[in-house]
Amino acid sequence: ADGTPYIKDNKLYLTLTNAGLDFFATAHWGVYTLDLSNYTSPNALEEVGKIFFKRGGKVFGDHAGHIVYEGKGNFLIGVSTWGDFTYQGVQVNYTRVKRDVLHGVHVLEATKLPLPAPLRNPNIEPSYPSTWDPHFTRIKRRWYVAYVESPSQGGANWDHHPALARGGVNAGLSDLTLVGRDAPLNQTEGMVIQKVGHTWYVLCVSGEDERGGLPKKYRIYDLNMEFLGYLNADFTSNIPHPMINPLPVGGNTKWIMLTFDGTDFYGWTGPEPLDYGTHGK
């Protein structure tokens, strides 16, 4: 909950979305470990768990979320409802469980996270205002939740930008209020809250078709959602999360970054399965 990486037996735990045989709704969520003794090895990444979500009597492969260990065996899970996406909205759901959700297959039930109401697109009706990509961190007795806010989705109407909410002191996640949003952006997602040195930052990523011709870069904000600049790192795949991780090495910190090499499984040559979402090794 304090934002430090979850490392056990010299393995870093992380989640990845596993691509499916079509678009978002066919993907599912996986829990992985990265062997830190040789993390550049092709065999360093291992899938150790899968999490599915039950909603309305059906089980879905919801994904694009965050797992936080709160201590004493308790886990907080936030996830985006992509599992039944039909261009009619996405929301962030969350749940808390008191068991190991990092290993094996789990089916969980979650409820809507009370995020501030997302912006609507006044030029599209219905616009399906949505949220996705939650990332949680507890800072000075307050929960901070970085997330994507999307006025509309689909075709030429994909419009999504970064936002940050904050809870009250010792108030949990029940009274989240908006800190700020970068509403002029329209192709930005992949939210991460990370502390570098003694300073907290909100990180996200903008695509190459960003409104205004902005750089295809990872963006950096402070905890007031004031834009600070760009992360000195490149990416080649479709707007991935800026997954920078601090690793303890003796009394120092080593930083690594997990990303993809941009090689699609089939190469965007047509309607083959396992195309979209396979962003490389």
N, C-alpha and C positions, 0 to 999 in steps of 0.2 A: 504493500500500500504506500510505502514511502518512495516508490519509483525505482528502487534498485532491481537489477535483473535477478531472476529466479535461477539459481545455479545449485545443482546437487550432483555429487560424485564427479565434479569437474565437467558437467554437461549443462549447457545453457538451454533453458526451455523457451519455446516460442510457438506461435500458431501461424499456420499458413492456410490459405484457401486452395483447395484442390479443384482443378478445372474439371468440368464434366463434358458430356457429349453434345452440348449446345451452349446457350447463353447462361446468365447468372443463376437461374433457377435450377440448373442441373449440377451445380458445384456443391461442395460440402467442406466442412471445417476439420482440419487436422491439427493435432498437437505433436510437435517435433522436439528432438533434442539435437544440439550441435556439440560434438565432442571438442572441447577446448584444448585438448592435448595436441590435436592436429586438425584444426578447423578448416584448413584449405584442402584437405583430402576429399576426393569424390565420395568417400564412404562416411564422412563426418556427420552428415545429416541423416537422422533416423526418425521415422514416424512411430510414435508410441501410443497415440490415442486418437479417437474421433468423437466429436460431439454433435448430436442432432437435437432438434427442438420440436416439441409437440405443441401444436396449436389447432384449436377447433377440431379435435379428433383425428388429425393427420400429423404425420412426422415429416419434417422438412430439413433440408440441408442448409439452414441459415448459417451465415459466415460473416467475415469481416468484422471482427470484434476484439475483445481484450479480456484476458483472464488475470485476476489480481489475487494474490495470496494475502489474506488479512490476518493470518496468525491463528494459532490454536485449531488448526485443521479446517478453517473456514476459507472458502473461495467466493469471490465476486466475479460474475461472468456477465459481460455485456456483448450483444451481438446485433447484427443488422438483418432485417427480415427479407433477405434476398431469395429465400427458398421458394417463395410463390410469386416472384416478381412478374407482373404482366403490364408494366408501364403505368401502374395505377398506385404508386406510392410505396415508400419504404420507411420503416421506423426502427428506432433502437429499443430493444427489449433487454431486460436484465433479470438476474436471479442471484440468490446466494445459496450455496450448498455446503454442508459440513461432511465432505468426503473427498477422496482423491479423484479429481476430474481429469488429471493429467495422463492417466494410463487407462487403456481399455476403451470400450465403446459405451457412450452414455447418451441417454435420451432425457432431456431436461424440459421443464416447463418454465417459461419466463413471462414477465408482464412488461408493459410499456414503461420506459424510463421517463419521468416527468421533466423532460427538457423544455426550455422556453419555446413558445410557438414559432415554428419556422416561417420565413417569408413566403408569400405567395407571388406568383407571376401574374400581374394584372392583365397581361396580353394573351393569356392562355386560359381557357375555361373548358373542363376543369384542369387545374394546374398540379394537383396532388402534392402539396408542400410536404417535404420529407426530411429525414435525418438518417445518417449512417456513419460508420467508422468511429465508434466511441473509443476513447482512451481515458483511463481514470488515474488520478494521482491524489494522494492526501498530503496537503501542505499546510503546516501550522493549524491543525485541527479542522481544516476545511477540505472538502472534496472539490477537486477541479475536474471537469469533464470536457475534453476537446472532442469535437465532432464535426461532421459535414452537414451543412444545411443546404437543401436543394429545393428551389421553388418549382422546378419542373424537370421531367425526364422524358427521353425518347426522341429519336430522330434528330432534327435540328434544334430541339428544345431542351437538350441536356444543359442544365444550369446548376452548378454546385460550387460552394465556396466554404472556407473554414470558419468555424465559430468556437467560442469558449464559454462555458457556463461554470458557475461557482456556487457552492452551497454555503449555508451559514455555519458559524462556529459550533462544532459538536452537533450539527443538525443532520448529518447523514446526507442522503441523496433525495430527500423529500421536498426540499425547497430551493431547487436550483434556479438561479437567475442569470440572465445574459450578461457576460462581461463585455463581449464585443464580437463583431463579425466583419469579414472583408467582403462585403456584398458585391462590389464591382467585378470580382472575379467570377468566372463561369466554368472553369475546368480544373478545380483544385480539390484534392481529397487526401486520404492517407494520413490521418491525424496521429501525432505522437507528442507526448509531453516528456521532456528529458531535462535533467540537471547536468550542466557542464560547469565544473568548478563549484562555485557556490550560487550559481544563477540558474533559474528555471527558464526554459524556453518551450514554446509551442512550435512544432515542426509540421510541415505538410509539403505537398508536391503539386506543381502546376504542369499541365500538358502543353504540347507545342502549339495547340490551337487556342491558347488562352486569349481571352478578349484583350485587345489592345496590343497584341504582339509581344507580350511579356516573355522573358526568358524561360526556356524549358528547364526549370531548376527547382530544387528543394527550397522552400521559403522558411524564414525564421521570424517568429513574433515573440514579444515578451508576454507576461501574464496579464497585461492590459490589452492584448491583441493589437499592439502597435508594431507595424512592420519594421524589421531591423535590417534585413538583407537576405543573402542567399548562402546556403551551405556549400562549402568548397568540395563538392562531390558530384559526379556525373551519374546518369542512369540511361539505359538504352531500351528499357521495356516500357510498358504502358503504365505510366504514373504510379509507381509502387510507393509503399510507405517508406519514409526515411528511417530505417531501422538501425539507428546507431546505438551501440551497446557499450557501456563502460565495464571493463573487466578488471577485477582486483589482481594486481601482480606485485607481491610483496607489499610495500607501503605505497605503491604508486597505482596509477590507473592507466590501462591500455584500452584504446578505443578501436572497435571493429565495426564494420557496417555490412549488413546482409542485404543483398539485392539480387537481380537476375541479369543474365547476359543478353537477353532480348531475342534469343532464338526460339521461335514458335515451334511447336511439335510438328506441325504440317507446313507452316510457312505462309499462311494467309493466301493460299492459292485458290480458294473456293469453299464450298460448303462441307468440307471434310469434318468429321468429328474431331474432338480434342484440338480445336484451333483456337478460338478466342479463350483467353485466360491462361494459356500455356506460354508464360512470358520468358521461358528459358531456364537454363540450369542455375 
